[in-house]
Amino acid sequence: MVYKVADLAFDIAEDYRSEKDDKADWALLTKTLNSYIAGDWEPTCWILSAMYGEYSDKILTHSYSVSVRRQNGKTLIETASKELESAIGKVIDELNADQTDERYLQNLAKFMPESSGRYKLANVGVAEYLTEPYYTTNMGSSPTS
């Protein structure tokens, strides 16, 4: 919600926008803040993003990205590497599922495999994003189906 508020506030300050656009964004901004104060938060999703790399003489020669999204206790692993997906899945099997989505992914980040085959963990991070109205997720289906 913080990003939404920031985006709306930024848009309202732009000179090129019409008064009608500014009023519409102001109404949405105040509605968003009132909802936040009332505890009616907008749906969000947490995502862990990681990159595993293959190195030759300290030079990155090949890499795989991994994303693990979690929303309302549902988890989705996305990567082109079946080897990495399997290794991360084994870590997930050991995690306590009764945590907030944020804490779950923070703990997963701590226990991510340092390497899988010839790939070494290069970086990992956890972030939150709004699912509506700016973003959508496919937590119930494969993105390729």
Buried (B, 14 or more C-beta within 10 A) or exposed (E): BEEBBEBBEEBBEEEEEEEEEBEBBBEBBEEBBEEBEEEEEBEBBBBBBBBBBBBEEEEEEEBBEBEBBBBEEEBBBBBEBEBBBEBBEEBBEEBEEEBEBBBBBBBBBEEBBEEBEEBBBBEBEBEBEBBEEEEEBEBEEEEEE
